[in-house]
Amino acid sequence: MDIVLTLVFSIVMLFFMIYPAIKITEWIDERYPLPKKLYTPFMLTTVLLLSLAVGLFLHYA
C-alpha cells in the first residue's frame, strides 16, 4: 500500500516537475555539453526522478 500511495503522489507531481527538470537539464548542458540525442531522455529521466523524490517526501514527511 505504501508503494501505491507514493506512486499516486508522484504521478500528480509529474506536471509540476517539468519546469525544474528543464532548468536543471539546461544548467547541466551549459557546464557539460550533452549530445542532442541524449538531451530529451536525460530531461525525462530528471522529471521522473524529481517527481518520485517529491512523492516520497509527501508520503513520508
C-alpha positions in Angstrom: 0.0 0.0 0.0 2.9 2.4 0.7 4.2 1.9 -2.9 0.8 2.7 -4.4 0.4 5.8 -2.3 3.9 7.0 -3.2 3.2 6.4 -6.9 -0.1 8.3 -6.7 1.7 11.3 -5.2 4.5 11.0 -7.9 2.0 10.9 -10.8 0.4 14.1 -9.6 3.8 15.8 -9.3 4.9 14.9 -12.9 3.3 18.1 -14.3 4.8 20.3 -11.7 8.3 18.9 -12.1 8.6 19.6 -15.8 9.9 23.2 -15.5 12.5 22.4 -12.8 13.7 19.5 -14.9 14.1 21.7 -18.0 16.1 24.2 -15.9 18.3 21.5 -14.4 19.0 20.0 -17.8 19.8 23.3 -19.3 22.2 24.0 -16.4 24.0 20.7 -16.9 24.1 21.2 -20.7 25.8 24.6 -20.2 28.5 23.0 -18.0 28.9 19.6 -19.7 27.5 19.7 -23.3 25.1 16.9 -23.9 24.6 15.3 -27.3 21.3 16.3 -28.9 20.3 12.6 -28.9 20.7 12.4 -25.1 19.1 15.7 -24.2 15.5 14.6 -24.2 15.9 11.2 -22.4 18.0 13.0 -19.8 15.3 15.6 -19.2 12.6 12.9 -19.0 14.6 10.9 -16.5 15.1 14.0 -14.4 11.4 14.7 -14.4 10.7 11.1 -13.2 13.4 11.3 -10.5 12.2 14.7 -9.2 8.6 13.6 -9.1 9.4 10.4 -7.4 11.5 12.3 -4.8 8.7 14.7 -4.1 6.2 11.8 -3.9 8.4 10.1 -1.4 8.7 13.3 0.6 5.0 13.8 0.6 4.3 10.3 1.7 6.9 10.0 4.5 7.1 13.6 5.7 
